[in-house]
Amino acid sequence: MLFNSIGFIFVYLPIVFLGFFFLARRNQKLAAFWLAIASLFFYGWWNPKFVSLLLASICFNYGAGYLIGHGGSRAKAILVASVASNLVLLGVFKYANFFVSTLNSAGAQIGLLDIILPLGISFFTFTQIAFLVDVYRGIAKEYNFVHYLLFVTWFPHLIAGPVLHHKQMMPQFALASTYKPNVESIAVGLTFFSVGLFKKVYLADHFALFANPVFDSAAHGESPKLIAAWVGAVAYALQLYFDFSGYSDMAIGLSRMFNIKLPLNFDSPYKAASIIDFWRRWHMTLSKFLRDYLYVPLGGNRKGPVRRHFNLLATMLLGGLWHGAGWNFVLWGGLHGVFLIVNHGWRWLTRNKGETNNVVVHALCVLLTFTVVVVAWVPFRAESLHAALVLWNGMIGLNGVSLPESLAGRLPAEFGSFRFDGAFPGLPIITGEVLIWVPIGLGVIWVLPNSQQWLASYAPAWDVVKYRASAISWRPTRAFGVVAGLLFAASVVSFTRNSPFLYFQF
């Protein structure tokens, strides 16, 4: 079930919302159970047979958490075994065919397995691994199965994050105020949801119209030229940005309607002035997970610069593989690992922590960071390593330069060697549409405040207290209600096709 669907917005959500607060007036435990069952229904709508897999994972990890908490000297062994079991489950469903294909490319002849990737398996697996480690560290304790079931299955985060920690969620479900309707929370939640829905339906899906033809052509043997290649890469960067930002806003908004605050997962990453800053802003809960449960245990920065760089590269390679079972994702992770190493090395050489009061220097740093991120998104989106290489060749001009026919009579004679046959077949550059939409997208990203800044006065998310309200901050007034209503209405009337969120596939 998609957040951006008529069935979810006008059927599922009202029933779950009204049922929760109706039951909460009589019994809070029953209301919590209602949310857990509703979340399982939400997950099962995609494919009911995988509900049993999700429940089996939940039961196993709940039991493992109990044993770790009461295991004494055996706790570490139980932790290692249970984490390994989770990784094996994830590996079978997500990576088995990847490894088989890799062996076949080396000469083996092994048949691919008939495996369907369960939706959200990476997210609910990592959430539970974090829980087991937190139990071992004495941070989390949960012996109420219904509470644990709700913690893992909470429908706003289940499919595409954020990666949750037990300490962030369960204390909120223990509060009596959670079970009482709150007009302010409902208004904040609906506003956040409406903004996220607009980002997804109006912005992300529109930029897909520019990105998909270019990447599809590379996958089918075409060689996009300079302009088309850059248009495709930038359009995909904007599509992914608004898609993931939209989902993150919608998840926060949905939770806030139920008086629950999710942690932030997205903080204007294209405003980052360095790759280090980018990874503090993009998929924030996954970045923190990789830092706390992989980078730090590997040694972090405690064992010298060489080991630190190795740990960074290893963490990003595995982070890339987490995003998808393919060498293109490994390459994407490796690129970001190298970018981080270079960024840390530059800061060491210049004795600079990445801070500057020079507006021009800051803007150039933001532009450079955005450019390398766009370049790295190419293998992330491309169907194969070969397709990514074709796009990269186009971006540096090796596939040639092809300009719109409308420019043929307006350029100096020196440009006569270029082919004026349109920037790319099927790509609406000739109409000028892309020249309008790309600046609009970049303007929204670089000029406007993000959602949590706009609503910072009302602390919409679990960790939003550090944000200062923007100059034009949201208030629960009729005027802002009209704005949110217009965004919502414009999005709903634009539902024309099935459009899953991009991070559903991870």
C-alpha positions, -999 to +999 in steps of 0.1 A: +000+000+000+014+034-010+011+066+010+003+083-023-028+063-031-065+069-028-070+037-008-044+047+018-054+083+023-092+080+022-098+044+035-069+029+055-057+060+073-091+073+086-101+038+098-067+033+117-068+068+131-104+068+144-100+032+156-069+040+176-084+069+195-117+052+200-100+021+215-076+043+235-106+058+255-112+023+268-079+005+269-044+018+259-030-017+255-058-026+231-052+006+212-015-003+208-024-038+197-048-022+171-019-002+157+003-033+155-024-053+137-031-023+113+006-021+106+007-058+097-023-053+074-005-024+058+026-046+051+005-075+040-014-055+014+016-058-009+021-095-005+003-113+023+026-143+024+055-122+036+036-113+068+046-147+082+082-139+074+080-106+092+063-122+122+088-150+123+116-124+124+099-104+151+093-135+173+129-146+169+144-113+178+120-107+206+131-140+221+167-133+214+164-099+231+149-116+262+177-142+263+204-115+258+189-095+286+189-125+310+219-144+295+246-132+319+279-145+307+262-161+276+248-128+264+276-120+240+274-154+224+236-151+220+240-116+205+265-128+179+243-158+170+212-137+167+228-109+147+243-136+124+209-152+119+194-118+109+222-112+084+218-147+070+181-141+065+188-108+048+216-124+027+194-152+014+166-130+002+186-100-009+220-113-020+217-149-030+211-143-067+237-115-067+264-140-056+251-167-080+252-142-109+287-132-099+299-168-099+282-174-132+300-144-147+333-161-136+324-193-155+301-212-131+268-225-143+244-222-114+207-216-118+192-185-102+170-190-072+132-182-074+133-155-047+111-124-043+127-097-022+103-089+007+094-053+010+113-034+037+134-063+048+165-042+051+148-017+074+131-041+097+162-063+099+185-033+108+160-020+133+160-053+151+198-057+150+200-023+166+176-034+193+196-066+200+228-046+204+211-020+225+198-048+248+233-061+252+246-027+260+218-022+286+202+006+267+170-011+258+147-036+276+114-048+262+095-077+277+060-067+264+055-085+231+028-062+218+050-032+224+079-049+206+055-059+177+044-022+174+080-010+176+091-031+146+059-029+124+049+008+130+036+014+095+049+049+087+085+036+089+082-001+080+088+001+043+115+027+038+127+039+072+138+056+092+159+030+110+145+032+146+159+027+180+138+012+208+146+042+231+132+066+205+098+050+202+086+029+231+088+057+258+063+076+236+039+047+234+040+045+272+028+081+276-009+086+285-009+117+263-002+096+232-036+081+234-055+114+235-063+133+203-043+165+200-054+192+176-020+207+173-003+173+166-030+165+140-025+199+123+013+196+123+011+160+110-014+168+082+008+197+071+040+176+071+021+148+052+007+173+026+041+188+019+057+154+015+029+142-008+034+173-030+071+166-032+065+131-043+036+136-067+044+170-082+082+172-081+098+137-079+075+121-104+079+150-128+117+148-127+114+111-134+100+121-169+134+136-177+156+110-160+141+078-171+145+082-209+182+089-205+190+060-182+167+036-201+185+045-234+219+038-219+205+004-207+194-004-242+226+004-260+221+041-268+249+066-260+234+098-247+255+129-256+267+157-233+236+177-227+213+147-225+236+128-201+238+158-177+201+164-179+194+128-170+219+127-142+207+160-126+171+151-131+176+118-113+194+135-085+164+158-081+139+129-085+156+109-058+159+139-035+122+149-036+111+112-036+130+104-004+124+138+012+087+134+004+086+099+020+104+111+051+080+141+055+050+118+050+063+093+076+069+121+101+035+136+094+016+103+098+033+095+131+027+130+145-010+126+138-008+097+163+012+119+188+044+100+179+076+117+168+099+099+144+136+108+142+146+129+112+160+111+082+165+139+058+180+174+063+185+193+030+216+172+020+221+191-012+228+222+009+259+203+023+292+221+017+312+188+019+307+151+015+312+147+053+283+171+058+262+154+031+263+121+050+252+139+082+221+150+062+212+121+038+195+090+052+205+102+087+193+072+107+212+047+083+243+069+085+242+068+123+235+030+123+265+024+100+287+047+122+276+032+155+273-005+146+300-008+119+325+021+117+330+024+154+333-013+161+359-015+133+380+009+152+366+042+139+393+069+140+410+056+171+438+036+154+455+061+132+447+077+098+454+046+076+431+024+097+405+053+098+405+055+060+402+017+057+372+018+081+355+046+061+359+027+028+347-006+043+317+011+059+307+028+026+312-003+005+289-022+028+265+007+029+264+006-009+258-031-009+230-025+017+212-003-009+211-030-035+225-064-046+247-053-075+282-041-083+269-007-094+258-002-057+292-013-045+308+012-069+285+039-056+295+031-020+331+029-029+330+063-046+315+079-015+341+062+006+369+077-016+351+111-014+351+109+024+388+100+025+397+129+003+375+153+023+391+142+056+425+145+040+418+180+027+406+191+062+438+177+077+460+195+052+443+228+055+436+225+092+400+234+084+369+219+099+347+227+069+335+260+083+337+293+064+321+328+067+328+336+031+295+333+012+311+328-022+335+301-009+306+283+008+284+285-024+313+270-044+317+242-019+280+234-021+281+234-059+312+211-059+296+187-034+264+186-054+283+179-086+302+149-072+271+136-057+253+138-090+282+120-107+280+092-081+242+088-085+248+075-120+258+040-111+232+041-083+205+045-109+220+028-139+208-007-148+244-020-150+281-009-147+282-007-185+252+016-186+268+038-159+300+040-179+281+050-210+264+078-191+297+090-176+312+090-211+284+112-222+288+136-192+324+143-202+316+146-239+331+113-252+297+104-268+297+137-287+276+169-283+242+172-297+223+204-294+187+214-302+179+224-337+165+257-325+201+268-317+216+259-351+213+293-365+223+312-334+257+299-326+291+310-341+306+290-369+330+273-345+300+252-334+294+239-369+309+205-361+282+198-335+251+178-347+220+198-343+196+169-342+179+175-309+194+169-275+180+134-271+151+115-287+120+117-265+136+142-241+116+175-238+147+197-239+136+212-272+104+226-257+124+242-229+105+223-202+136+210-186+151+245-185+122+255-164+119+225-141+155+220-131+160+256-119+127+253-100+139+221-083+173+236-074+156+267-062+133+247-038+163+228-025+188+257-021+166+287-013+135+275+006+136+263+042+131+225+046+100+211+063+114+208+098+127+244+096+093+256+085+076+239+114+104+240+139+084+260+165+063+229+169+091+203+171+075+180+145+102+152+148+119+134+176+152+154+173+141+186+157+148+208+187+181+220+173+165+237+144+156+274+144+123+284+128+125+299+094+117+336+087+082+325+075+074+298+101+043+277+101+014+285+125-019+266+130-038+294+114-065+294+087-041+308+061-015+281+066-044+255+066-054+267+032-019+264+019-016+228+032-050+220+018-041+233-016-009+213-017-029+182-006-057+187-031-033+194-060-014+162-052-045+140-049-060+152-083-026+143-098-028+106-089-025+092-124-003+061-121+012+037-097+043+054-084+062+035-056+088+054-036+123+047-048+136+035-015+110+008-014+134-013-035+161-012-008 
